[in-house]
């Protein structure tokens, strides 16, 4: 079974800090640049775009969960009774932590005019991908997730974050 890819355990430095947002969201204060990505899970849609295009005031009333990320950090916010709660996860800083990186296929077998879609009707706007080819076979969009592990008698996942979007599962050598 040459295509099998096992889960590789790795050890990195990482830290997680609680955050709370009362009004406006200033991504620069969390060290996110304009090329960072956001995924906003709203009551009526999912929005994905560059962090520079995030209008927090526009989505705050419909927010379920928001992830702003790049390869070194992620800000996760969610709505809870009494306001918006969250955490900031920063890699390459903090304590030694075990984790796994898992590539996941993003639904969608067509990409036209900034919209990723498939036959069953699912679609999401991802305007920053540019001119890419996506199909049902080799040319697929992936999102890399990092899963953090804690061992206290039994190993279990304690947190996860989005790291990046990319084309094809490069761990299988598909370029």
C-alpha positions in Angstrom: 0.0 0.0 0.0 2.4 2.7 -1.2 -0.1 5.5 -1.0 -0.6 5.1 2.8 0.5 8.0 4.9 0.6 7.5 8.6 0.2 10.2 11.1 3.7 11.5 12.1 4.1 12.8 15.6 6.4 15.8 15.9 7.5 18.0 18.8 7.4 21.8 18.5 7.3 24.8 20.8 3.8 26.2 21.1 1.7 28.3 23.5 -1.9 29.2 23.8 -3.4 32.3 25.4 -7.0 33.2 26.1 -8.3 36.3 24.4 -11.5 38.3 24.5 -12.8 40.8 22.0 -15.2 43.5 23.2 -15.6 45.7 20.1 -13.3 46.1 17.2 -10.8 43.4 16.2 -7.3 44.6 15.4 -5.4 41.8 13.7 -2.1 43.7 13.7 -2.1 43.6 17.5 -1.9 39.8 17.2 0.9 40.0 14.6 -1.2 38.9 11.6 -0.1 40.4 8.2 -2.3 41.1 5.2 -1.5 37.7 3.7 -2.9 35.8 6.7 -6.2 34.0 5.9 -9.5 34.1 7.7 -12.4 31.5 7.8 -15.6 33.0 9.2 -18.3 30.5 10.1 -21.5 32.6 10.1 -25.2 31.6 10.5 -25.9 31.9 6.8 -22.5 31.3 5.1 -18.8 30.5 5.4 -16.5 33.3 4.3 -12.8 32.7 3.4 -10.4 35.4 2.3 -7.2 37.3 3.1 -7.2 38.8 6.6 -6.8 42.3 5.1 -10.4 41.9 3.8 -11.9 40.9 7.1 -14.6 43.4 8.2 -15.3 42.2 11.8 -18.1 44.7 12.4 -19.9 43.4 9.3 -19.9 39.8 10.5 -20.0 40.1 14.3 -23.7 39.8 14.6 -23.8 36.6 12.5 -20.6 35.0 13.9 -20.5 31.4 15.1 -16.7 31.0 14.9 -13.8 32.8 13.3 -10.3 31.5 12.5 -7.5 33.9 11.4 -4.3 32.1 10.7 -0.9 31.8 9.0 1.8 29.2 9.2 3.0 30.3 12.7 -0.2 31.3 14.6 -4.0 31.2 14.7 -6.6 33.4 16.4 -9.8 31.4 17.1 -12.9 33.3 18.2 -16.4 32.0 19.1 -19.6 33.5 20.3 -20.6 32.6 23.8 -23.2 34.0 26.1 -21.9 37.3 27.4 -19.7 38.0 24.4 -16.9 36.7 22.2 -14.3 34.4 23.6 -11.1 33.1 22.0 -7.6 31.9 22.1 -4.4 32.8 20.3 -2.2 29.8 19.5 1.5 30.6 18.6 4.0 28.1 17.3 7.8 28.3 17.6 7.3 29.9 21.0 6.4 28.5 24.4 6.8 25.0 25.7 7.6 21.7 23.9 4.4 20.3 22.6 3.6 17.1 20.6 1.4 17.6 17.5 0.4 16.1 14.2 -0.1 17.9 10.9 -3.0 16.4 8.9 -3.9 17.4 5.3 -7.6 17.5 4.6 -9.3 17.8 1.2 -11.5 20.9 0.9 -14.9 20.1 -0.8 -15.0 21.3 -4.3 -14.2 19.9 -7.8 -14.5 23.1 -9.8 -13.0 26.6 -9.3 -14.3 29.4 -11.4 -14.3 33.2 -10.8 -13.3 32.8 -7.2 -15.9 30.1 -6.3 -15.1 26.6 -5.3 -18.0 24.3 -6.0 -19.1 20.7 -6.7 -22.0 19.0 -8.4 -24.1 18.4 -5.2 -24.5 22.2 -4.9 -21.9 23.0 -2.2 -20.0 26.2 -3.0 -17.8 28.7 -1.1 -16.1 31.8 -2.3 -12.3 31.7 -2.0 -11.2 34.7 -4.1 -7.5 34.8 -3.3 -6.6 31.5 -5.0 -6.0 33.1 -8.3 -6.0 31.1 -11.5 -5.8 27.5 -10.4 -7.1 24.2 -11.8 -9.3 22.0 -9.5 -10.9 18.8 -10.6 -12.2 15.5 -9.2 -8.9 13.7 -9.4 -5.4 15.0 -8.9 -5.9 18.8 -8.7 -7.4 19.3 -5.3 -7.3 22.1 -2.7 -6.2 21.0 0.8 -6.1 22.7 4.2 -3.4 21.7 6.6 -4.6 21.3 10.2 -2.2 21.0 13.2 -3.5 18.9 16.1 -1.9 19.4 19.6 -1.6 16.5 21.9 -1.5 16.3 25.7 -0.6 13.2 27.6 -1.9 12.8 31.2 -2.3 9.1 31.5 -3.8 8.9 28.0 -2.8 10.9 25.0 -5.6 13.1 23.5 -6.0 16.1 21.3 -6.4 19.3 23.2 -6.4 21.8 20.4 -6.3 22.1 16.7 -5.7 25.0 14.2 -5.6 25.7 10.6 -2.1 26.2 9.1 -2.5 26.9 5.4 -4.4 26.2 2.2 -2.4 24.5 -0.6 -2.9 22.6 -3.8 -2.5 18.7 -3.8 -1.3 16.5 -0.9 2.4 17.2 -1.2 3.2 14.4 1.3 2.2 12.0 -1.5 4.4 13.6 -4.0 1.6 15.0 -6.2 2.9 18.2 -7.6 
